[in-house]
């Protein structure tokens, strides 16, 4: 659900990260910026800088694990930690 007012700080970063794979327009809308993509990116970069995270583009928030999961495939892992 899109926010009614623009998010700030860690909430903005979390929302942007959760929506990063859908693109900047959807992420901006979901984070309460509507069609204000430029304002969204300025606020996101500022929030990330305050948290010590360097972000040049929204895609920088997509983790390697998210990229792999979007490709599909099979995850191979033990059933329990003792089987490591």
C-alpha positions as CSV (number, residue, x, y, z in Angstrom):
1,X,0.0,0.0,0.0
2,X,1.4,3.4,-0.9
3,X,2.0,5.9,1.9
4,X,-0.1,9.0,2.1
5,X,2.9,11.2,2.9
6,X,6.6,10.7,2.0
7,X,8.5,8.4,4.2
8,X,11.8,9.4,5.8
9,X,14.9,7.8,7.3
10,X,15.1,4.1,7.8
11,X,11.4,3.7,6.8
12,X,12.2,5.2,3.4
13,X,15.2,3.0,2.9
14,X,13.3,-0.1,3.9
15,X,10.4,0.7,1.6
16,X,12.7,1.6,-1.3
17,X,14.6,-1.6,-0.9
18,X,11.5,-3.7,-0.8
19,X,10.2,-2.1,-4.0
20,X,13.6,-1.7,-5.8
21,X,13.1,-4.6,-8.2
22,X,9.8,-3.1,-9.5
23,X,11.6,0.1,-10.6
24,X,12.0,3.6,-9.4
25,X,8.5,4.8,-10.4
26,X,6.8,2.1,-8.3
27,X,9.2,2.5,-5.4
28,X,8.7,6.3,-5.4
29,X,4.9,5.8,-5.4
30,X,5.0,3.2,-2.7
31,X,7.2,5.4,-0.5
32,X,4.7,8.3,-0.7
33,X,6.4,10.4,-3.4
34,X,3.8,9.8,-6.1
35,X,5.3,10.7,-9.4
36,X,8.1,12.8,-7.8
37,X,10.9,10.5,-8.8
38,X,13.6,13.2,-8.4
39,X,12.4,14.2,-4.9
40,X,12.3,10.5,-4.0
41,X,15.9,9.9,-5.2
42,X,17.1,13.0,-3.3
43,X,15.4,11.9,-0.1
44,X,16.6,8.3,-0.6
45,X,20.2,9.3,-1.1
46,X,20.1,11.6,1.9
47,X,18.6,8.9,4.1
48,X,21.1,6.4,3.0
49,X,24.0,8.8,3.5
50,X,22.8,9.4,7.1
51,X,22.9,5.6,7.6
52,X,26.3,5.3,6.1
53,X,25.1,3.6,2.9
54,X,26.4,4.8,-0.4
55,X,23.6,4.7,-3.0
56,X,23.9,6.1,-6.5
57,X,20.8,4.5,-8.0
58,X,17.9,2.6,-6.6
59,X,19.3,-0.7,-8.0
60,X,22.2,-0.3,-5.5
61,X,19.7,-1.4,-2.8
62,X,19.0,-4.8,-4.5
63,X,21.1,-7.4,-2.7
64,X,22.8,-10.3,-4.4
65,X,20.4,-12.7,-2.8
66,X,17.4,-10.8,-4.2
67,X,19.0,-11.0,-7.7
68,X,19.5,-14.7,-7.4
69,X,16.0,-15.3,-6.1
70,X,14.5,-13.4,-9.0
71,X,16.4,-15.7,-11.5
72,X,14.6,-18.7,-10.1
73,X,16.2,-22.1,-9.5
74,X,16.5,-24.4,-6.6
75,X,17.9,-23.5,-3.2
76,X,20.1,-26.2,-1.7
77,X,20.4,-26.2,2.0
78,X,20.5,-28.6,4.9
79,X,17.2,-29.3,6.8
80,X,18.7,-28.5,10.1
81,X,21.8,-26.6,11.4
82,X,23.2,-29.8,12.7
83,X,23.4,-31.2,9.2
84,X,25.8,-28.5,8.2
